[in-house]
Amino acid sequence: MKQEEVQEKLIMYQLLQKHLEELRNQGFILERKYLELEATRQAVNDIKSAGATRNEAIIPLGSGFFAYGKLADSSRMLVDVGADVLVNKNIADSESAIEEKKKDIERVVQQLQAEMNGVVQQINAIGMVLEKALQEMQGKQP
């Protein structure tokens, strides 16, 4: 194998490794989002089970700050449907929206996993070619 071909393969190997790392980071982000949805689902269940008997709530303000408040209506909530658009939904519809978002994440994770598997196969194939080229180069040296 020519020196230029080895360099091309090495560059491709490095690019694929970088791409794999980016895919893994996307996977971590999706995992955190999925866990956030699970926590949201639990919070909605807590509100549903408390119903009208208890309307107190802890309201997240951000950066670890919370406020005490009262729920004006525990049977409805605002749901972000995308592009920062909020829609008023009842509890059942909110639960459905959460489950739909979770399924969307699961589908994306499956696609991401398939892409990662393909990248790993490419990395392994190029790695074997590079290893063989290195052995050939070492065999030619005196």
BELTA-V32740 format. One line per field, one symbol per residue. ss: DSSP state (H for helix, E for strand, - for the rest). phi: phi as a letter, one per 40 degrees, with the letter a starting at -180 (. if undefined). psi: psi as a letter, one per 30 degrees, with the letter a starting at -180 (. if undefined). A space follows every 10 residues. Layout:
ss=???
phi=???
psi=???
//
This chain:
ss=--HHHHHHHH HHHHHHHHHH HHHHHHHHHH HHHHHHHHHH HHHHHHHHHH HHH--EEEEE EE--EEEEEE -----EEEEE -----EEEEE HHHHHHHHHH HHHHHHHHHH HHHHHHHHHH HHHHHHHHHH HHHHHHHHHH --
phi=.cdccccccc ccdccccccc cccccccccc cccccccccc dccccccccc fccabcabbc bhfgbbbcab ccaccbacbc bhffcbbcbc dccccccccc cccccccccc cccccccccc cccccccccc cccccccccc cc
psi=kleeeeeeee eeeeeeeeee eeeeeeeeee eeeeeeeeee eeeeeeeeee bffjgklkjk flhgkllklk kejgfllkkj glhhkkkkll eeeeeeeeee eeeeeeeeee eeeeeeeeee eeeeeeeeee eeeeeeeeff k.
//
